[in-house]
Amino acid sequence: MKYIETKVNLGEGRENVIKKEYHFDPEIDYCYPDNFKKVLGLSPNTDMKNIENLKIGVTCYENFWSNKELNKIEKLVEKTEQ
């Protein structure tokens, strides 16, 4: 897997969020599952060197939550567990 990394500003307190969109590696021929084109509804002759056709639907974010926010979420999870 490879990813495209983009720095995004999502507003106050989230000015330096890093967005990662994952995709199969276009440099490796047939690096995707055999049924990948069918599942995505792509034609058999689709250009599979185009990253847009290789995205897998996984997007991750870094620096989204502050440590304070994470601690608050953790306390809520602990309360739910009780």
N, C-alpha and C positions, 0 to 999 in steps of 0.2 A: 504494500500500500504506500501511496504517496499522498501528500496533502498540499493544498494551496493555503498559505498563511496570509491573513489580512488583519491589519490593525484597524479597529473600529472604535468610534466614539458613540457610546450608547447613553450619553447624558451624564448628569452630575454623579460623581462617584464611580463612574464606569467609562472614563475617558480613554483608558489604555487597555481595552479588551482585545485579546488576540483570538481571531476566529480561524479555525482550521476545518477545511472541507476536504474530505478524503475521497480518493479515486484510485482506480487501478493505474499502473504504470504504462503510459503509452509507448515507452521505449521497448517494452517486452511484448512480443507478438503472442496473442492468445493467452494473456495473463489473467483473463476473466473466466468465470465458469462457462461451460458449454451452452447453457440455457440463458445466459445473461441478456443477449439481444431479444430473445423471445419474451422474457419476463418484463423488460422495459418497453416492449412493443416497437423495437427497432427493426428496420428491414435487414435482410441478410447482407446487403451490400453497403451498410452504414460504415462511415469512416471511423474506425476504432483507434485512430491516432489523435482524434479530437477529444480533449479532456472532458468536454461537456457530455460526451457519450459514455464516459468511463466513471462518472460520479456514482458512488455507492449509496448516497443518502445519509451519510454520517457526518455531522457537523459538531465540533467541540469548541468550547470557549474557555480561555484562560483569563485570569484576573477579573472574572465577572463578579464574584462575591468578595466582600471585605472579610477580614478575619473576625470582626465583630458580628457580621451577619451570619457567618458560618457557625460561630459559637451559639448564636440565638437559635438557629435551625437545629443544631445538635441537642440543645436543651429541650426543644419541642419534640424531637424524636424520642429522647429518653422518657419524657412525660407520656408519650403514646405507648411506649413499651411497657410502662408500669400499668 
